[in-house]
Amino acid sequence: MILITGGARSGKSRLAEQLANQKAAAYGGNVLYIATSLATDDEMLRRIEQHKLTRPAHWRTHEGYRQTGNEIRQQSGFFPVIVLECITTMLTNLIFDWAGDSDPDQLDYSALERWLEPQMDDLLKSCAESKSEIIIVTNELGCGIVPEYPLARHFLDIAGRVNQKLAQQADEVHLVVSGIDVKIKG
């Protein structure tokens, strides 16, 4: 498993696509791209469309953020390379699924994390067992200020713990800063 992390607009996606192309060419196969974003407004729709334009047309795309471990399990072996982009977007969507219309100040964040943990563990297990090369993109959120609002602070904590688990299991970890890839593990 390869983990690519960095700040927003740092070049993570470009690196993931480059590595996926290289690996797919070496293995002689195609790429499955698991896209976890939702088009919740016009701006996000434009971002998703822009991302689609940067990927090769022959890549297969699966749009979804739920049960990504199952998707990896089902597609392992059919695709020599699977790209999952992005963990922090996936977590955001899962958190909003769990919270619904609840007041963020009234949420039981311990219960939320207990609900998320088996899903993240299943994702990690599916990556470890996969016959495919897995490339995962995630945002590094720990370099900024501590957010003012409880939901943002808890999201930062949850994403940080998930990223640590991913990095621990990954064979390679890349940090992308201003478009520059710095390999920090592997």
C-alpha positions, 0 to 999 in steps of 0.5 A: 500500500502507498499512502500519499498525504499533504495539504490541500492543492499540494499535488497529491492527486497528480502524484497518485495518478502518476504512480498509478499509471507507472504501476499499471504499465509495469503490471500490464493492466488497468486502474480502478479509481475509487472517488469518495467525493459527493457533488453537494453543490456547483463548486464541488461538481466542477471540482469533480469534473476537473479531476475526471479530466485529469485521469486517463479515459480508460480508467474505471471509476467507482464513485462511493465512500461507503464500504470501500473495504468491500469494494477493494475486496471485490475488485482485487485481482481484476485491477492491478492498481486501485486508487482511493481518493480521498480518506478525509473526504470519505471520513467527512461524508461518513461523519455527516451520514452518522450525524444527520441533522444533529447539532454538532455541539451536541454530538457524542464524538466518542460514539462517532469514533467507535462507529467509524473505527470498524469501518477504517479497520475493514479498509485497512484489512482489505488493503493488506489482503489485496492482490492489487497495488493500493494507492491512498490519498489523504489530507495532512490536517495537522499543520494548521491551527486548532479549529475553533469549533468542536466538529472541526476539532474532532474531525482533525483528531479522527482524521489524524488517528486514521492517517496514523494507522494508514501510514503505519500499515503503508509500505510507502508514504509520500508527503507532497508539499507545493507539488514536490514529492518527499518520500518519508517511508519505504 
